[in-house]
Amino acid sequence: MSTVVGKGKAKGKSKSSNQTSRSSKAGLNFPVGRIARFLKQGRFAARVGDGASVYMAAVLEYLTAEILELSGNTAKHMKKSRIIPRSIYLAIKEDPELERLLGDAVITCGGAK
């Protein structure tokens, strides 16, 4: 009786294919692959370059960090331990650049200045 060696599926992953995400390559927390998919599915342009999604993820991450930092400072000023919509609203209204960018945005439960 002869035995067949090496028959069947390979177990586990090969060591040579280390996958790293585009977000980690760019040093970002925002998902570059998901933003690339949204850009392609959104039909904003006929062709979308590789760097467009990385750039957009970086811009979105920066804006989010800026708004969170300012609203955290506002919440601390109001003696609150959590960021509430009111503190986000006041942070946007206090910063002139964010006011120009997000002035027409409606923040639910933000109140009035």
C-alpha positions as CSV (number, residue, x, y, z in Angstrom):
1,M,0.0,0.0,0.0
2,S,1.4,3.4,-1.0
3,T,1.0,6.5,1.2
4,V,0.4,9.9,-0.4
5,V,2.3,12.6,1.3
6,G,1.2,16.3,1.1
7,K,-2.3,15.7,0.2
8,G,-5.0,18.1,1.5
9,K,-5.2,21.8,2.3
10,A,-2.4,23.7,3.8
11,K,-3.0,24.6,7.4
12,G,-2.6,28.2,8.5
13,K,-1.2,31.2,6.7
14,S,2.1,31.4,5.1
15,K,4.6,33.6,6.9
16,S,5.6,35.7,3.9
17,S,2.3,37.6,3.4
18,N,2.1,40.1,6.2
19,Q,-0.8,42.3,5.6
20,T,-0.7,45.9,6.8
21,S,-3.6,48.3,6.3
22,R,-3.3,51.5,4.4
23,S,-4.3,53.3,7.6
24,S,-1.4,51.9,9.5
25,K,1.0,52.6,6.7
26,A,-0.2,56.2,6.7
27,G,-0.2,56.4,10.5
28,L,-3.9,57.2,10.7
29,N,-6.8,56.0,12.8
30,F,-9.5,56.6,10.2
31,P,-10.2,53.8,7.8
32,V,-8.5,54.6,4.5
33,G,-9.9,51.5,2.7
34,R,-13.5,52.4,3.7
35,I,-13.1,56.0,2.5
36,A,-11.6,54.7,-0.8
37,R,-14.7,52.5,-1.2
38,F,-17.1,55.4,-0.5
39,L,-15.2,57.6,-2.9
40,K,-15.5,55.0,-5.7
41,Q,-19.1,54.1,-4.9
42,G,-20.2,57.7,-4.6
43,R,-19.5,58.5,-8.3
44,F,-17.8,61.8,-7.4
45,A,-15.3,61.3,-10.2
46,A,-14.8,58.8,-13.0
47,R,-11.3,57.9,-11.6
48,V,-10.1,58.1,-8.0
49,G,-6.4,58.1,-7.3
50,D,-4.7,56.0,-4.5
51,G,-3.6,59.1,-2.5
52,A,-7.1,60.7,-2.5
53,S,-8.5,58.4,0.2
54,V,-5.4,58.7,2.3
55,Y,-5.5,62.5,2.1
56,M,-9.3,62.6,2.9
57,A,-8.8,60.3,5.9
58,A,-6.1,62.5,7.2
59,V,-8.2,65.6,6.8
60,L,-11.2,64.0,8.5
61,E,-9.1,62.7,11.4
62,Y,-7.6,66.2,11.9
63,L,-11.0,67.9,11.9
64,T,-12.4,65.3,14.3
65,A,-9.4,65.7,16.7
66,E,-9.7,69.5,16.6
67,I,-13.5,69.5,17.3
68,L,-13.1,66.9,20.1
69,E,-10.2,68.9,21.7
70,L,-12.1,72.2,21.7
71,S,-15.4,70.6,22.9
72,G,-13.5,68.8,25.6
73,N,-12.1,72.1,26.8
74,T,-15.6,73.6,26.7
75,A,-17.0,70.8,28.7
76,K,-14.2,71.2,31.3
77,H,-15.0,74.9,31.4
78,M,-18.7,74.1,32.1
79,K,-17.5,71.7,34.9
80,K,-18.8,68.6,33.0
81,S,-16.9,65.3,32.8
82,R,-18.5,64.3,29.5
83,I,-18.7,66.0,26.1
84,I,-22.4,66.8,25.3
85,P,-23.8,68.2,22.1
86,R,-24.0,71.7,23.8
87,S,-20.2,71.7,24.3
88,I,-19.6,70.7,20.7
89,Y,-21.9,73.5,19.5
90,L,-20.2,76.1,21.7
91,A,-16.8,74.9,20.6
92,I,-17.7,75.3,16.9
93,K,-19.2,78.7,17.5
94,E,-16.2,80.0,19.5
95,D,-13.6,79.0,16.8
96,P,-13.9,81.3,13.8
97,E,-12.5,78.8,11.3
98,L,-14.8,76.0,12.4
99,E,-17.7,78.5,12.5
100,R,-17.1,79.3,8.9
101,L,-16.9,75.6,8.0
102,L,-19.7,74.3,10.1
103,G,-21.8,77.4,10.7
104,D,-24.8,76.1,8.8
105,A,-24.7,72.7,10.4
106,V,-27.5,71.8,12.8
107,I,-26.4,70.1,16.0
108,T,-29.3,68.4,17.7
109,C,-29.7,69.5,21.4
110,G,-27.0,72.1,20.8
111,G,-29.1,75.0,21.9
112,A,-28.5,78.7,20.9
113,K,-25.5,80.8,21.4
